[in-house]
Amino acid sequence: MAHQLVLKRPLAFFDLETTGINITRDRIVEISVVKALPTGEEEVRTMRLNPEIPIPIESSLIHGIYDEDVKECPPFKRIAKNLAVFLEGCDLAGFNSNRFDVPMLVEEFLRAGIDFEVKNRRLIDAQRIFHLMEPRNLAAAYKFYCGKELVGAHGAEADALATYEVLNAQIRHYEGVTVKDDQGNLVTPVVNDMDVLHTLTATRNVDFAGRMVYNESGEELFNFGKHNGKRVVDVLKQEPSFFDWIMKGEFPLDTKRKLTEIRLRALTQR
């Protein structure tokens, strides 16, 4: 389709599917680039790539790409030069691209020995524009769901009462409404049942600070530092001093409490 963007040089819209969200450890399994030209034309390139590491099942369930699908595909380093040429002189655009896609792409280029420079490129993140122009704060929710301006915003009582009204309005608005989940199945996520709403809105954090998270099997993983992604029980067993380091460090008391509970549970199960 012909675009209405005023471009002085090509703008490359791109999206990545990856093995995970860790910029250092994870790899690209698919990249698609839509290069919008100043003439109004577009060029599209989509490639699947062999990440040369296993694709975790939780990632495959999101993007639908499994190890078997990419075993015959080239690794990124094999297509890196041609991709760099294709992106030469282009500004870059995406959705949440400044926080994820651009850093991941640059990291892959560097691993392939290509110094892919972005400091002279314009980086356009459509998600940032979306969040700026369509605020996702309580006042915006109150206006959208209740049709009223939030008077006294950031006062505790006004905010608490508004949230009460918003949740009631959300249930009226969405109860019985079906959407597709990550696997493409139709589900009805919003039900007037607090157990259901808890499951819908709860995080996967073990502790409130998110230093530890649950994996798909319900096991606790560290979510920071050198042991990021490792099972907590394994780290505590292999490096007991890590527990002491956290307990003596500037971590929230809740994090220390949860870690202590995991450690005691592991000791009683031996």
Secondary structure by P-SEA (a helix, b strand, c coil): cccccccccbbbbbcccccccccccccccbbbbbbbccccbbbbbbbbbcccccccaaaaaaccccccccccccccccaaaaaaaaaccbbbbbccccccaaaaaaaaaaaaccccccccbbbbbaaaaaaaaccccaaaaaaacccccccccccaaaaaaaaaaaaaaaaaacccbbbbcccccccccccccaaaaaaacccccccccccbbbccccbbbbcccccccccaaaaaaacaaaaaaaaaccccaaaaaaaaaaaaaaaaac
